[in-house]
Amino acid sequence: MRDASHTLHSSNKLFALASIDQTTTDDQIDLMLEAKAAMMDVVGVVQHHDGITGTGKQHTADDYVSRIFNGIEAANPVYADVIDKLA
């Protein structure tokens, strides 16, 4: 959960920086918005009380881990491109 939250927070900062950059295209902004929305969905789901307290069943915990992993894996390439572009 912490990794997903950190990724979401970082992506928000990178999105803000890229949005004010005059060279960012609309397609790049759309990709960033999709990645951000996907991470918001993941963070929203795994913040369920069973996910935070660890009282859920094992298959539920496995599903949360899978969602977090897939969300981070999808967001990282998008924001890596942003970092390269802004550097």
C-alpha positions as CSV (number, residue, x, y, z in Angstrom):
1,M,0.0,0.0,0.0
2,R,2.8,2.4,0.8
3,D,4.5,1.8,-2.5
4,A,1.3,2.5,-4.4
5,S,0.7,5.6,-2.4
6,H,4.3,6.8,-3.0
7,T,3.9,6.1,-6.7
8,L,0.6,8.0,-6.9
9,H,2.1,11.0,-5.0
10,S,5.2,11.1,-7.2
11,S,3.1,10.8,-10.3
12,N,1.0,13.8,-9.2
13,K,4.2,15.9,-8.8
14,L,5.6,14.8,-12.2
15,F,2.2,15.4,-13.9
16,A,2.2,19.0,-12.5
17,L,5.7,19.6,-13.7
18,A,5.0,18.2,-17.2
19,S,1.8,20.1,-17.5
20,I,3.4,23.4,-17.1
21,D,6.2,22.5,-19.6
22,Q,5.4,24.1,-22.9
23,T,6.9,21.2,-24.9
24,T,4.5,18.5,-23.4
25,T,2.1,17.3,-26.1
26,D,-1.6,16.5,-25.5
27,D,-0.9,12.8,-26.1
28,Q,1.7,12.8,-23.4
29,I,-0.7,14.5,-21.0
30,D,-3.4,12.0,-21.9
31,L,-1.0,9.1,-21.1
32,M,-0.1,10.7,-17.8
33,L,-3.7,11.2,-16.9
34,E,-4.5,7.5,-17.7
35,A,-1.6,6.3,-15.5
36,K,-2.6,8.7,-12.7
37,A,-6.3,7.5,-12.8
38,A,-5.2,3.8,-12.8
39,M,-3.0,4.4,-9.7
40,M,-5.8,6.3,-8.0
41,D,-8.1,3.3,-8.6
42,V,-5.5,0.9,-7.2
43,V,-4.9,3.0,-4.1
44,G,-8.6,3.4,-3.6
45,V,-9.2,-0.3,-3.7
46,V,-6.4,-1.4,-1.5
47,Q,-7.3,1.2,1.2
48,H,-10.2,-1.1,2.2
49,H,-10.0,-1.8,5.9
50,D,-9.1,-5.5,5.3
51,G,-6.2,-4.4,3.2
52,I,-4.9,-1.9,5.7
53,T,-5.4,-4.0,8.8
54,G,-4.4,-7.3,7.2
55,T,-7.6,-9.0,8.3
56,G,-8.6,-10.1,4.8
57,K,-8.3,-13.6,3.4
58,Q,-5.1,-14.6,1.7
59,H,-6.7,-14.5,-1.8
60,T,-7.7,-10.9,-1.1
61,A,-4.3,-9.9,0.0
62,D,-2.8,-11.6,-3.1
63,D,-5.3,-9.6,-5.3
64,Y,-4.2,-6.4,-3.6
65,V,-0.5,-7.1,-4.2
66,S,-1.3,-8.0,-7.8
67,R,-3.2,-4.7,-8.3
68,I,-0.4,-2.7,-6.8
69,F,2.3,-4.4,-8.8
70,N,0.3,-4.0,-12.1
71,G,-0.5,-0.3,-11.4
72,I,3.1,0.6,-10.6
73,E,4.4,-1.4,-13.6
74,A,2.0,0.5,-15.8
75,A,2.8,4.0,-14.4
76,N,6.6,3.8,-14.2
77,P,7.3,3.8,-18.0
78,V,5.0,6.8,-18.5
79,Y,6.7,8.8,-15.8
80,A,10.2,7.7,-16.7
81,D,9.6,9.3,-20.1
82,V,8.5,12.5,-18.3
83,I,11.7,12.5,-16.1
84,D,13.9,12.0,-19.2
85,K,12.1,14.8,-21.0
86,L,12.3,17.2,-18.1
87,A,16.0,16.5,-17.3
